[in-house]
Amino acid sequence: MAAKDEVGRDGERLAREWLERQGLEIVDANWRCPLGELDIVARDGDVLAFVEVKTRSSTAFGHPAEAVTTRKLSRLRRLAGAWLAEHEVHASGMRIDVVAILRRPGHPTLVEHVTGVSA
């Protein structure tokens, strides 16, 4: 497994654990369809959160959340629609969240949860 893949997989695990500690219920993870993949689908009360996880080991290429561009948000909206079409889940609303994780060697892991991301 490539080091980049390990960083991403570990970040997704950390994000799931962090979200659960914040009171969210993980409904699905690593869901795939022809359009792509949703990292995490979580329930926050009666709201569904479609969560994109971005993990970096440095800020050399910017903050992890900066990788979620307008184009990526558009894709996440299409993926959320595809997920909803396949699952009978009732919710009062939905949103797209980003969990940005920075894991620099020799520094504490930083986790930032941005709710309701829009472009």
KAPEWO-V982337 format. One record per pair of residues at least 12 apart in sequence whose C-alpha atoms are under 8 Angstrom apart, sorted by the first residue. I is the first residue (numbers start at 1). GAP is how many residues later the second one is. Records with the same first field share a line. If there is no record, write none. Layout:
# KAPEWO-V982337
I->GAP  GAP
This chain:
# KAPEWO-V982337
7->48  49  50
8->46  47  48
11->42  43  44  90
12->27  41
15->38  84  86  96
16->24
23->21
24->18  19  20  21
25->17  18  19
26->14  15  16  17
27->13  14  15  16
28->12  13  14
29->12
33->46  49
35->40  43  44
36->43
37->42
38->12  13  14  38  41  42
39->12  13  14
40->12  13
46->45  46  47
47->44  45  46  47  48
48->43  45  46  47
49->45  46  47  48
50->26  30  44  45  46  47
51->45  46  47  48
52->44  45  46  47
53->45  46  47  48
54->13  44  45  46  47
55->45  46  47  48
56->45  46  47  48
57->45  46  47  48
58->44  45  46
59->43
63->37  39
64->36  37  38
65->33  34  35
68->30
70->49
73->45  46
76->20
77->19
95->20  21  22
96->19  20  21  22
97->16  17  18  19  20
98->15  16  17  19
99->12  13  14  15
100->12  13  14
